[in-house]
Every structure is written in C-alpha cells, then in structure tokens.
Amino acid sequence: MKQNIVTVTLNPAIDQTIILNGITLGKVNIAQNVHKSPGGKGINVASCLADWGLSANATGFLGKANINPFEILFQSKHIIDSFIRLEGETRVNIKLSDILKGETTDINLAGLKMTNDHFQELLKYLKNIVNEKSIVVLAGSVPEGLAADSYAQIIKIIKKLGAWVLLDTSGKPLKESLSVKEKYLPNCIKPNQHELSQLAQKTLLTQDDILQFALSLQEKGIENVVVSLGENGSLFINKKYAMHAALPPIKTISSVGAGDALVAGLIAGFHGNLQFEQIAKLAVAFSVAKLGHIGPHLPNINEVKKYVEKVKVTLLK
C-alpha cells in the first residue's frame, strides 16, 4: 500500500476524563478519579498506531501555553511532531465517564482562533511532506476562524500529489468535502450513525437505512465507507463488499477515542495491504481494545490480535 502516514488535527484538545460511579444532573457528584490526556482525533490515531508499531507524522495546530502534555506523548511514542505552535492554549474537553451505565458525556470547549495565514502555513507544510506514497488522515472538527471547506481544500491539494486520504469529520466540513468532483473525494470516510444521519438530512434508524445511504455514497465515488455503530459494531462498504463486523461488548472504562482507534485500525490495515475483511476485523479490534484504557492508548499487540480473532463478520452483499 502506502509508506508514510500523516495525521492532521486542526482542532486538538486536552481530554479531561472524570470517572464517576453514576451521574445525577442538578446534584453534587463525587468523582472517583480524573485523568488528563493530550487528544484530538488525529493525535489519538497517531498514538494508537504507535502502540501497533507504526510511526506517524502528526501535524496541525497547538497552543504554546499548554504544549507540554503533547510533547511528552510525542516523545514517549516516537510520533513525529510537526505541529504549528500558536500563541494561547489548546482547548480542554471535559469527558464525564459514568462507569455505572458505561456512558460518556462530552463537554467540548472552543479551540484556538485560526487565521487564513495559519491555514496557508499548514498547506505549505503538507505540500512538502505528502507524496504518492502517503496515507493522510484528516480528523476532527474545524476550529473557529477557518472555513467549513478547509478539509475539502486540503484534500484537493494532497490528492493532486497522489496521496490516499481518510476523512473523519462531521457536519458542514464533511458535507463540503463530499460536494466536490469525484477525483477530489476522500478515499475513505468514517462517520458514526448520527453523523451519517446529519449528512443524509434524515434519521437513519435501522441498519438497512444506514447501509443503503452508505452504499449511495460509495457509488458516488468514495472507495471505502465505514460507519461506526457504537456497541453494535461497524459497517464496512467498498466496491466489492458490504459487511458488518462486531465483537461482544466488554467492560468500558472510557469510550473516549474509540472511534479514533477504529480509524487507526483502518489505517494499519490499509497500510499493511490487508484484505478488506481483515481490515474490518483489525479496525473493530482496535476500537474495542481501546475501551479498556483511558487516553489514546491500546493494550499490547498480542492482546489486540486476540480481539481480531474474535471479531464476527457478516456479509451483507
């Protein structure tokens, strides 16, 4: 497949995960523990890939004022740090993890304010490092100050360079990125059920509803469409196959970053030139393995491989 992996995170965050044994709104809740982890979708992907033994070049924007946790993560996992430093602080996102219900409530704060000059600096850098042997992951929200079509602009440039692109975003940035000529579409997208419903502009309630809309996207030129369904597994669609892959639920410590781990599994699979079914198994295994860990981390490789062996795949077409 491709050789070098690049992840782009326009709007990273420090994830503050608060562990509670049940949450009652409007009342005082006593936390059992709290963890702070450097995060942001592309950073989480790079971190999980590092745990699998794959090096990634991570770029995007970070605030200088609270850069330390990110630099520690990059150094400890040998992630290539190519982030553009800006004045100010990277945002903090609060995650309320209710271990009693196995649910996580996200409170996402506003990020750094960007300018077009910042964006042009990033584009210039990407032109220097991306080529026809690149896998590029564009992941997360678009920060204030940048246009909704920022990902579409990036994809157009790096597709011209011959790169393979996975896009994991939602809302208007996703819509804008799919409203382009076929040759500038991402090679893979990974919305969840809610994000796909937003794109469809209607609620997709059943698996068949989700499958039919995902198939329509694939037929329009997106080579691979992956839809995460939470504890119900994921759908994987390409030109030849449509399949559902899932594992039995496990005890969840934190679901934060499970979707990013899924993306990391996809990238590991495509990078390894695996068959599509094996890519699906690896992606689901990454996602489920992540549920037992706080922060952007996987267990050891052998444990992940055990999950891979247990993934059940059902062909849908």
VEXDREN-2710 file (C-alpha; in Angstrom, 1 decimal):
% VEXDREN-2710
k/r/px/py/pz
1/MET/0.0/0.0/0.0
2/LYS/1.5/3.3/1.0
3/GLN/4.6/4.1/3.1
4/ASN/4.4/7.2/5.2
5/ILE/1.4/8.1/7.4
6/VAL/0.4/11.7/8.2
7/THR/-2.3/12.8/10.6
8/VAL/-3.8/16.3/10.5
9/THR/-5.6/17.6/13.6
10/LEU/-6.9/21.2/13.1
11/ASN/-8.6/21.4/16.5
12/PRO/-6.8/19.3/19.1
13/ALA/-7.6/19.2/22.8
14/ILE/-6.5/18.0/26.2
15/ASP/-9.1/15.5/27.3
16/GLN/-10.0/15.7/31.0
17/THR/-11.8/12.4/31.7
18/ILE/-13.7/12.4/35.0
19/ILE/-14.6/8.9/36.3
20/LEU/-17.9/8.7/38.2
21/ASN/-20.0/5.8/39.5
22/GLY/-23.2/7.3/38.3
23/ILE/-24.2/10.9/37.4
24/THR/-27.2/12.8/38.8
25/LEU/-27.9/16.1/37.0
26/GLY/-28.5/19.1/39.2
27/LYS/-26.8/17.4/42.2
28/VAL/-23.3/17.3/43.6
29/ASN/-21.4/14.3/42.1
30/ILE/-18.3/12.9/43.6
31/ALA/-15.6/11.8/41.1
32/GLN/-13.7/8.6/41.7
33/ASN/-10.8/9.7/39.6
34/VAL/-9.7/12.2/36.9
35/HIS/-7.3/11.8/34.0
36/LYS/-5.8/14.3/31.6
37/SER/-4.6/13.2/28.2
38/PRO/-3.5/15.0/25.2
39/GLY/-6.0/14.4/22.5
40/GLY/-7.7/15.4/19.3
41/LYS/-8.7/12.9/16.6
42/GLY/-5.6/12.8/14.5
43/ILE/-3.4/12.7/17.6
44/ASN/-5.4/9.8/19.0
45/VAL/-5.0/8.0/15.7
46/ALA/-1.2/8.5/15.7
47/SER/-0.9/7.4/19.3
48/CYS/-2.8/4.1/18.7
49/LEU/-0.8/3.5/15.5
50/ALA/2.4/3.9/17.6
51/ASP/1.1/1.2/20.0
52/TRP/0.8/-1.0/17.0
53/GLY/4.3/-0.3/15.9
54/LEU/3.6/2.2/13.1
55/SER/5.1/5.7/13.0
56/ALA/3.1/8.7/12.0
57/ASN/3.9/12.3/11.3
58/ALA/1.4/14.3/13.3
59/THR/0.6/17.9/12.3
60/GLY/-2.0/20.6/12.8
61/PHE/-2.1/23.5/15.4
62/LEU/-1.3/23.5/19.1
63/GLY/-1.2/26.4/21.7
64/LYS/2.2/27.2/23.2
65/ALA/0.8/27.8/26.7
66/ASN/-0.1/24.2/27.5
67/ILE/2.1/22.3/25.0
68/ASN/3.9/20.1/27.5
69/PRO/1.5/17.1/27.6
70/PHE/1.5/16.8/23.8
71/GLU/5.3/16.9/23.6
72/ILE/5.6/14.2/26.3
73/LEU/3.2/12.0/24.4
74/PHE/5.0/12.5/21.0
75/GLN/8.4/11.8/22.6
76/SER/7.3/8.8/24.5
77/LYS/5.7/7.2/21.5
78/HIS/8.2/8.4/18.8
79/ILE/5.5/10.3/17.0
80/ILE/7.0/12.8/14.6
81/ASP/5.9/16.2/16.0
82/SER/5.2/18.6/13.1
83/PHE/2.6/20.8/14.8
84/ILE/2.5/24.5/14.2
85/ARG/2.7/26.4/17.5
86/LEU/0.3/29.3/18.1
87/GLU/0.0/31.8/20.9
88/GLY/-2.6/30.8/23.6
89/GLU/-3.9/27.5/25.0
90/THR/-5.1/24.4/23.3
91/ARG/-8.7/23.8/24.4
92/VAL/-9.7/21.4/27.2
93/ASN/-12.5/19.0/26.6
94/ILE/-14.3/17.5/29.6
95/LYS/-15.4/13.9/29.5
96/LEU/-17.8/12.6/32.2
97/SER/-17.4/8.8/32.2
98/ASP/-20.2/7.1/34.0
99/ILE/-18.9/3.6/34.7
100/LEU/-22.2/2.5/36.2
101/LYS/-24.0/3.0/32.9
102/GLY/-21.0/2.6/30.6
103/GLU/-21.7/6.0/29.1
104/THR/-19.5/9.1/28.4
105/THR/-20.9/12.6/28.2
106/ASP/-18.7/15.1/26.3
107/ILE/-18.4/18.8/27.0
108/ASN/-16.3/20.3/24.2
109/LEU/-14.9/23.8/24.6
110/ALA/-13.9/26.3/21.9
111/GLY/-10.4/25.9/20.4
112/LEU/-7.7/28.3/19.3
113/LYS/-8.8/31.0/16.8
114/MET/-7.2/30.5/13.5
115/THR/-6.5/32.8/10.6
116/ASN/-6.0/32.1/6.9
117/ASP/-2.3/32.8/7.3
118/HIS/-2.1/29.8/9.8
119/PHE/-4.0/27.7/7.3
120/GLN/-1.7/28.6/4.4
121/GLU/1.3/27.7/6.5
122/LEU/-0.2/24.2/7.1
123/LEU/-0.9/23.8/3.4
124/LYS/2.7/24.7/2.5
125/TYR/4.0/22.2/5.0
126/LEU/1.7/19.4/3.7
127/LYS/2.9/20.1/0.2
128/ASN/6.5/19.4/1.3
129/ILE/5.8/16.1/3.1
130/VAL/3.0/14.4/1.2
131/ASN/3.5/12.4/-1.9
132/GLU/2.1/9.4/-3.8
133/LYS/3.3/7.1/-1.0
134/SER/1.4/8.9/1.7
135/ILE/-1.6/7.9/3.7
136/VAL/-3.2/11.1/5.2
137/VAL/-5.7/11.1/8.0
138/LEU/-7.8/14.3/8.3
139/ALA/-9.7/14.1/11.6
140/GLY/-11.8/16.2/13.9
141/SER/-13.7/19.5/13.8
142/VAL/-12.7/22.7/12.1
143/PRO/-11.7/25.5/14.5
144/GLU/-13.1/29.0/14.6
145/GLY/-11.6/31.2/12.0
146/LEU/-11.2/28.5/9.3
147/ALA/-13.7/28.0/6.5
148/ALA/-16.0/24.9/6.6
149/ASP/-14.4/23.7/3.3
150/SER/-10.9/23.6/4.9
151/TYR/-10.8/19.9/4.6
152/ALA/-12.0/20.0/1.1
153/GLN/-9.2/22.4/0.2
154/ILE/-6.6/20.1/1.9
155/ILE/-7.9/17.0/0.2
156/LYS/-7.8/18.7/-3.3
157/ILE/-4.1/19.6/-2.8
158/ILE/-2.9/16.3/-1.4
159/LYS/-4.9/14.2/-3.9
160/LYS/-3.1/16.1/-6.6
161/LEU/0.1/14.9/-5.0
162/GLY/-1.1/11.3/-5.3
163/ALA/-1.9/10.7/-1.6
164/TRP/-4.5/8.3/-0.2
165/VAL/-6.9/10.1/2.2
166/LEU/-9.1/9.1/5.1
167/LEU/-11.5/11.8/6.4
168/ASP/-13.1/11.6/9.8
169/THR/-15.2/14.7/10.5
170/SER/-18.9/15.7/10.6
171/GLY/-21.5/18.4/9.9
172/LYS/-20.7/21.0/7.3
173/PRO/-17.0/20.2/6.9
174/LEU/-18.0/16.6/5.9
175/LYS/-20.7/17.8/3.6
176/GLU/-18.4/20.3/1.9
177/SER/-15.7/17.6/1.4
178/LEU/-18.2/15.4/-0.4
179/SER/-19.6/18.2/-2.6
180/VAL/-16.6/18.1/-5.0
181/LYS/-15.5/16.5/-8.2
182/GLU/-15.1/12.7/-7.8
183/LYS/-11.3/12.8/-8.3
184/TYR/-11.1/15.1/-5.2
185/LEU/-13.2/12.9/-2.9
186/PRO/-11.5/11.2/0.1
187/ASN/-10.7/7.5/-0.4
188/CYS/-12.4/6.6/2.9
189/ILE/-14.8/8.2/5.4
190/LYS/-15.8/7.1/8.8
191/PRO/-18.9/8.8/10.1
192/ASN/-20.9/7.3/13.0
193/GLN/-24.7/6.7/12.8
194/HIS/-25.6/10.2/14.0
195/GLU/-23.1/11.9/11.7
196/LEU/-24.4/9.9/8.7
197/SER/-27.9/10.9/9.6
198/GLN/-26.9/14.5/9.6
199/LEU/-25.4/14.1/6.1
200/ALA/-28.5/12.3/4.9
201/GLN/-30.7/15.1/6.4
202/LYS/-32.9/12.4/7.8
203/THR/-32.8/10.0/10.8
204/LEU/-31.3/6.6/9.7
205/LEU/-32.9/4.3/12.3
206/THR/-32.2/0.8/11.0
207/GLN/-29.1/-1.0/9.9
208/ASP/-30.6/-1.2/6.4
209/ASP/-31.3/2.5/6.3
210/ILE/-27.7/3.1/7.2
211/LEU/-26.4/0.6/4.7
212/GLN/-28.4/1.9/1.8
213/PHE/-27.2/5.5/2.4
214/ALA/-23.6/4.4/2.8
215/LEU/-23.9/2.4/-0.4
216/SER/-25.1/5.5/-2.2
217/LEU/-22.0/7.4/-1.0
218/GLN/-19.7/4.6/-2.2
219/GLU/-21.5/4.6/-5.6
220/LYS/-20.8/8.3/-5.9
221/GLY/-17.1/7.7/-5.8
222/ILE/-16.0/7.2/-2.2
223/GLU/-14.0/4.0/-2.3
224/ASN/-14.5/3.0/1.3
225/VAL/-17.3/4.0/3.6
226/VAL/-17.1/2.9/7.2
227/VAL/-19.9/3.6/9.7
228/SER/-19.4/3.1/13.4
229/LEU/-22.4/1.9/15.3
230/GLY/-21.1/2.1/18.9
231/GLU/-21.6/-1.1/20.8
232/ASN/-23.3/-2.6/17.7
233/GLY/-20.1/-2.8/15.7
234/SER/-19.4/-1.1/12.4
235/LEU/-20.4/-1.3/8.7
236/PHE/-17.7/-1.6/6.1
237/ILE/-18.5/-0.9/2.5
238/ASN/-16.3/-0.9/-0.6
239/LYS/-16.9/-1.6/-4.3
240/LYS/-17.0/-5.4/-3.8
241/TYR/-18.3/-5.9/-0.3
242/ALA/-20.7/-4.6/2.3
243/MET/-20.2/-6.2/5.7
244/HIS/-21.0/-5.8/9.4
245/ALA/-18.2/-6.5/11.9
246/ALA/-18.6/-6.6/15.7
247/LEU/-17.3/-8.0/19.0
248/PRO/-19.3/-8.8/22.1
249/PRO/-19.3/-5.8/24.5
250/ILE/-16.6/-5.6/27.1
251/LYS/-16.3/-3.6/30.3
252/THR/-15.9/0.0/29.3
253/ILE/-13.6/2.3/31.3
254/SER/-13.9/5.1/28.8
255/SER/-15.4/5.2/25.3
256/VAL/-13.4/8.4/24.5
257/GLY/-11.3/7.9/21.4
258/ALA/-12.9/4.5/20.5
259/GLY/-13.8/5.9/17.0
260/ASP/-10.3/7.2/16.6
261/ALA/-8.9/3.8/17.5
262/LEU/-11.2/2.4/14.8
263/VAL/-9.6/4.8/12.3
264/ALA/-6.2/3.7/13.5
265/GLY/-7.1/0.1/12.8
266/LEU/-8.3/1.0/9.3
267/ILE/-5.0/2.8/8.6
268/ALA/-3.0/-0.1/10.0
269/GLY/-5.0/-2.5/7.7
270/PHE/-4.7/-0.4/4.6
271/HIS/-1.0/0.3/5.2
272/GLY/-0.5/-3.4/5.6
273/ASN/-2.4/-4.1/2.3
274/LEU/-4.7/-6.5/4.1
275/GLN/-7.9/-8.0/2.6
276/PHE/-11.0/-5.9/3.2
277/GLU/-12.4/-8.4/5.7
278/GLN/-9.1/-8.4/7.7
279/ILE/-9.1/-4.6/7.7
280/ALA/-12.6/-4.7/9.2
281/LYS/-11.6/-7.1/11.8
282/LEU/-8.5/-5.1/12.8
283/ALA/-10.4/-1.8/13.0
284/VAL/-13.1/-3.3/15.3
285/ALA/-10.4/-5.0/17.4
286/PHE/-8.6/-1.6/17.8
287/SER/-11.8/0.1/18.8
288/VAL/-12.9/-2.5/21.4
289/ALA/-9.4/-2.9/22.8
290/LYS/-9.3/0.9/23.4
291/LEU/-12.5/0.7/25.6
292/GLY/-10.4/-0.7/28.4
293/HIS/-8.0/2.2/28.5
294/ILE/-8.2/5.9/29.3
295/GLY/-6.4/8.2/26.9
296/PRO/-5.2/7.5/23.3
297/HIS/-3.7/4.0/24.0
298/LEU/-4.1/0.4/23.0
299/PRO/-3.1/-2.7/25.0
300/ASN/-0.1/-4.7/23.8
301/ILE/-0.1/-6.1/20.3
302/ASN/-0.8/-9.7/21.3
303/GLU/-3.9/-8.7/23.2
304/VAL/-5.2/-6.7/20.2
305/LYS/-4.6/-9.8/18.0
306/LYS/-6.7/-11.9/20.3
307/TYR/-9.6/-9.5/19.7
308/VAL/-9.0/-9.7/16.0
309/GLU/-9.6/-13.5/16.1
310/LYS/-12.9/-13.0/17.9
311/VAL/-14.5/-10.4/15.5
312/LYS/-17.6/-11.7/13.8
313/VAL/-18.0/-10.6/10.2
314/THR/-21.4/-10.9/8.4
315/LEU/-21.5/-10.2/4.6
316/LEU/-24.5/-8.0/3.7
317/LYS/-24.0/-8.1/-0.1
END
